[in-house]
Amino acid sequence: MPTAKSLLVGPAGAERTIATLLQRPERPSTTCGVVWLPGLKSEMTSTKASAIAEWAAREHLDCTRLDYSGHGQSSGLFEDGTIGAWLDEVDAVVTQLTAGPQILVGSSTGGYLALLLLKRYLDTAPEKAARIRGLVLIAPAWDLTKLMWDNFSAAAKRAITEDGVYLRPSSYGDGPYAITRNFIDEGNRHLIGPQGFNPGRTIYVLHGLQDEDVPWEHTLDLVSILSGDHVHVEAVPEGDHRLSSPHDIEKMLGLVAKAIA
């Protein structure tokens, strides 16, 4: 059974209590652990997150999950969150709560944060980067704030610029999402494109061709800016953004197994 553990992250006066679920098998495997990074407004107990945890338990693998600040069981408000803050939270969880080699598995915004964490480690902490053996990304929303801004209507951009916030409708029954000017501005300081980087390890991407939130072409653009020929993409012809059907989850777990192998 996973163990709930909270972690205090952030400087004095801006601390966030980050909720995590840690799964450590009694007979641990000698291969990689798995870290699950959820999507925007998603939680560490979602369908895909639970499937990852159950699979990891069967394989005797460590599994680490978290809720970003403003999400799930963590403290804070969603509208106060930023890409940089969530990246720091993921960094703290991986650094303080995991050991040994890890596979980062990220969905949507979680896929973006997995890429950013790897890039941060490659740039500043090669010993930490060496622990990240591979990435599995599900419809990765890389450069999320630019992706949002480029697709917002003139009215949405005006609301952000003039009012400081746009209430973005959601088709998942969990909205609207409060997208603030600070979220856009801060996120634009964490862009991967257009220069990209060399990840130096295999990245598997699963993306639905019917995705209306993160276009399939966005993954093709990612392939073009990540150097070194490390990215392997699998399309799901009938797949939507969430890719939460049993068939989609089976594909995801197969890619995690390949990344570990």
RASUL-V835300 format. One record per helix or strand of 2 or more residues. SS is the DSSP state (a for helix, b for strand). FROM is the first residue (numbers start at 1). LEN is the number of residues. If there is no record, write none. Layout:
# RASUL-V835300
SS/FROM/LEN
SS/FROM/LEN
This chain:
# RASUL-V835300
b/3/7
b/16/8
b/33/5
a/47/12
b/63/4
a/78/3
a/83/15
b/102/6
a/109/16
a/126/4
b/132/7
a/144/8
a/154/10
b/165/4
b/177/4
a/181/7
b/203/6
a/216/10
b/231/6
a/246/15
